[in-house]
Amino acid sequence: MESQIKNHYNSDNLTQKIKTALINAGKNLSTLKPKDLSAIDQLHTGGAVASLELLKKINLSPDALVLDAGCGIGGSSRLLARQFDCRVIGIDLADKFIPAANFLTQCTALENLVSFQQGSILDLPFEENTFDAILCQHVLMNIKDKSRAAKEFFRVLKPEGKLILHEITKGQNNTLVFPVPWAASPDISFLEPWDLLSPIFEIQGFKTLSYSDETPGACSWWEKIKAVSQKASQAVNILGPGIVLGENARFFGNNMHANFTNNSICLVEAVLKKRYDK
């Protein structure tokens, strides 16, 4: 199963494709800022603004160590480091993402705060009680064994450490239009509704501190993406989602807007805390 997920995300020559697209867009690779990369490294619903609003809720200190679980090419990791001056380790199953993430982090002069490694969320290569916080953003939909993921998150978090969830969940309509960013077909899509996800984390020892359903805003965001994507080219040499997610990216605006509108999917945000008394 993990090999199928890895194949979905992996792209040959990804780092070179990103370099070429940045140069074609007139970007200076030696003076890049995280905002220069938002078209390719903030591909989750709501983009960087949604991430920042959620991260502000947990009051990260400059000495915090954060795990970006399912980091992709490192957009949220760099955003965390830049905004909160904290240390971040990103991990992703797709090995082709890691060199690209390292390259972009060097270009943005954040390599002293941010590092990346390939690995599985189901078997995190870290000691117990390592992290002050974990960001899990648009990741659980690719994970079938969510109990194991929750157990691993609990294990590597420090006592009272925070787990920040920003996730696509299952809606009431069972008809999901593919392709979507996390899957070209149902084979690697494992959506669950929040009322089933929440108990999984509670059983493993988490306490929910905050929760909100952000579906209306997500629907509006994808409506804008749909409008933009109908006008813009999705060629792989253009600075946009197609560089990272391939030719299927041209369908995402239409499909994701339809899926949110049809109540096939929802967007939830939650902050959970690792309990002492587990």
Buried (B, 14 or more C-beta within 10 A) or exposed (E): EBEEBBEBBBBEEBBEBBBBBBEEBEBEBEEBEBEBBBBBBBBBBBBBEBBBEBBEBBEBEEEBBBBBBBBBBBBBBBBBBBBBEBBBBBBBBBEBBBBBBBBBBBBBEBBEBBBBBBBBBBEBEBEEEBBBBBBBBBBBBBBBEBEBBBBBBBBBBBEEBBBBBBBBBBBEEEEBBBBBBBBBEEEBBBBBEBEEBBEBBBEBBBBBEEEEBBBEBBBEBBBEBBEEBEEBEBEBBBBBBBBBBBEBBBBBBBBBBBBBEBBBBBBBBBBBBBBEEE
